[in-house]
């Protein structure tokens, strides 16, 4: 998009603000590539920081029960019921 077309499009949409100064980028098309590279660099840094701040993923000394195993009783009454044998 040319600068003139961009300026015209902004003038049509702008309401109470003053029209910003629109100039070509000194770096031309390279500016977009550098900007994308900087965004990627920031993303990698943020993910690295999140990983180092996350709690350890070492295995728990008490592994979670598998879906096939029964869950432990939540009250003494349920514990007594689970030990009864029907017959």
MIBALUM-772457 format. One line per 8 residues: number of its first residue (from 1); their letters; for each residue x, y, z of C-alpha. Coordinates in steps of 0.25 Angstrom, whole numbers. Example, Ala and Ser with C-alpha at 12.3 -4.5 7.8 and 13.67 -1.06 7.14 Angstrom:
<sevos>
1> AS> 49:-18:31 | 55:-4:29
</sevos>
This chain:
<sevos>
1> XXXXXXXX> 0:0:0 | 6:13:-4 | 7:24:7 | -3:33:0 | -13:22:0 | -10:19:14 | -11:34:18 | -25:35:11
9> XXXXXXXX> -30:22:18 | -26:28:32 | -32:42:29 | -45:35:26 | -45:27:39 | -39:37:48 | -49:45:57 | -44:54:68
17> XXXXXXXX> -30:51:68 | -19:58:60 | -14:51:48 | -1:44:51 | 11:47:43 | 13:35:33 | 27:33:27 | 34:21:20
25> XXXXXXXX> 42:12:29 | 57:15:28 | 59:0:28 | 48:-3:17 | 44:-17:16 | 55:-22:26 | 47:-15:37 | 36:-25:37
33> XXXXXXXX> 47:-37:37 | 54:-30:48 | 41:-28:56 | 37:-43:54 | 51:-47:59 | 50:-39:71 | 36:-44:74 | 41:-58:73
41> XXXXXXXX> 53:-55:82 | 43:-49:93 | 35:-62:92 | 46:-71:94 | 51:-63:106 | 37:-63:112 | 36:-78:110 | 49:-80:116
49> XXXXXXXX> 46:-72:128 | 33:-79:130 | 40:-93:130 | 50:-89:140 | 39:-83:149 | 30:-95:148 | 30:-105:159 | 39:-118:158
57> XXXXXXXX> 33:-129:150 | 40:-140:158 | 31:-152:161 | 23:-151:173 | 27:-161:184 | 12:-165:185 | 7:-168:170 | -7:-164:167
65> XXXXXXXX> -16:-176:167 | -19:-182:153 | -33:-180:148 | -36:-195:150 | -32:-195:164 | -43:-190:174 | -42:-177:181 | -39:-176:196
73> XXXXXXXX> -51:-174:205 | -54:-160:209 | -60:-162:223 | -59:-173:234 | -73:-177:231 | -69:-180:216 | -57:-187:221 | -65:-196:230
81> XXXXXXX> -75:-199:218 | -64:-202:209 | -58:-213:218 | -71:-220:220 | -73:-233:212 | -87:-236:206 | -91:-250:206
</sevos>
